[in-house]
Amino acid sequence: QAEPEALMEEVELLRESNAMVGRLQQKTLADLEATKAKADEEIALLKQNTLKELESTKAQAERRVETVRQAAASDLSAARAEARSQVDSVKTRAEAEVRATRERAAAAALNARSLA
């Protein structure tokens, strides 16, 4: 009769052990689900922060491109103005030389006439 009692005790111990394993499995599953939920929140936050950083970097790059574009346009305008100024200067000098040459030619013609 000791054997059936011992068997009953073993069965009871096995039931308790199985119940503990079941509770441990439930707790482990709950811990895993909580860890997954926390990881999902952190991933979403990281994505959001990364998107904000990308948008900020894009805006900075666009501002830099616009600054460079404006500087290039300003440099081009200044170069064109300088080129026009140089062209005008050369043109004015050439016109002055043409006038001086004509005046010398007219004076030489008058001188030649007075000698003739």
C-alpha positions as CSV (number, residue, x, y, z in Angstrom):
1,Q,0.0,0.0,0.0
2,A,3.0,2.2,0.3
3,E,3.6,2.0,-3.3
4,P,0.2,3.5,-4.4
5,E,0.7,6.3,-1.9
6,A,4.1,7.0,-3.2
7,L,2.7,6.9,-6.7
8,M,0.0,9.3,-5.7
9,E,2.6,11.6,-4.2
10,E,4.6,11.4,-7.3
11,V,1.6,12.2,-9.4
12,E,0.8,15.2,-7.2
13,L,4.4,16.4,-7.4
14,L,4.2,16.0,-11.2
15,R,0.9,18.0,-11.3
16,E,2.5,20.8,-9.2
17,S,5.6,20.7,-11.3
18,N,3.5,20.9,-14.5
19,A,1.5,23.7,-13.0
20,M,4.7,25.6,-12.2
21,V,6.0,25.0,-15.7
22,G,2.8,26.3,-17.1
23,R,2.9,29.4,-14.9
24,L,6.6,29.9,-15.9
25,Q,5.7,29.6,-19.5
26,Q,2.9,32.1,-19.2
27,K,5.2,34.5,-17.4
28,T,7.9,34.0,-20.0
29,L,5.4,34.6,-22.8
30,A,4.1,37.8,-21.0
31,D,7.7,39.0,-20.6
32,L,8.5,38.3,-24.2
33,E,5.3,40.2,-25.3
34,A,6.2,43.1,-23.1
35,T,9.8,43.2,-24.4
36,K,8.5,43.0,-28.0
37,A,6.1,45.9,-27.4
38,K,8.8,48.0,-25.8
39,A,11.2,47.2,-28.7
40,D,8.4,48.1,-31.2
41,E,7.9,51.5,-29.4
42,E,11.7,52.1,-29.4
43,I,11.9,51.3,-33.1
44,A,9.0,53.6,-33.9
45,L,10.6,56.4,-31.9
46,L,13.9,55.8,-33.7
47,K,12.2,55.9,-37.1
48,Q,10.5,59.1,-36.2
49,N,13.7,60.7,-34.9
50,T,15.6,59.5,-38.0
51,L,13.0,61.0,-40.3
52,K,13.2,64.3,-38.4
53,E,17.0,64.3,-38.7
54,L,16.7,63.5,-42.4
55,E,14.2,66.3,-43.0
56,S,16.4,68.7,-41.1
57,T,19.5,67.6,-43.1
58,K,17.5,68.0,-46.3
59,A,16.4,71.5,-45.4
60,Q,20.0,72.4,-44.5
61,A,21.2,71.1,-47.8
62,E,18.5,73.0,-49.7
63,R,19.5,76.2,-47.9
64,R,23.2,75.6,-48.7
65,V,22.3,74.9,-52.4
66,E,20.3,78.1,-52.5
67,T,23.1,80.1,-50.9
68,V,25.6,78.7,-53.4
69,R,23.2,79.4,-56.3
70,Q,22.7,83.0,-55.2
71,A,26.4,83.5,-54.8
72,A,27.0,82.0,-58.2
73,A,24.3,84.3,-59.7
74,S,25.9,87.3,-58.0
75,D,29.4,86.3,-59.2
76,L,28.1,85.9,-62.8
77,S,26.3,89.3,-62.6
78,A,29.5,90.9,-61.3
79,A,31.6,89.2,-64.1
80,R,29.1,90.4,-66.7
81,A,29.2,94.0,-65.4
82,E,33.0,93.9,-65.3
83,A,33.1,92.5,-68.9
84,R,30.7,95.3,-70.1
85,S,32.8,97.9,-68.3
86,Q,36.0,96.6,-70.0
87,V,34.2,96.5,-73.4
88,D,33.0,100.1,-72.9
89,S,36.4,101.2,-71.9
90,V,38.1,99.6,-74.9
91,K,35.3,101.1,-77.1
92,T,35.8,104.6,-75.6
93,R,39.6,104.4,-76.1
94,A,39.2,103.2,-79.7
95,E,36.7,106.1,-80.4
96,A,39.2,108.6,-78.9
97,E,42.0,107.2,-81.0
98,V,39.8,107.4,-84.2
99,R,38.9,111.0,-83.4
100,A,42.6,111.8,-82.7
101,T,43.6,110.2,-86.0
102,R,40.9,112.1,-87.9
103,E,42.0,115.3,-86.3
104,R,45.6,114.7,-87.2
105,A,44.6,113.8,-90.8
106,A,42.5,116.9,-91.0
107,A,45.4,119.0,-89.6
108,A,47.8,117.4,-92.0
109,A,45.4,118.1,-94.9
110,L,45.1,121.7,-93.9
111,N,48.9,122.0,-93.6
112,A,49.3,120.4,-97.0
113,R,46.8,122.8,-98.5
114,S,48.5,125.8,-97.0
115,L,51.9,124.6,-98.3
116,A,50.5,124.1,-101.8
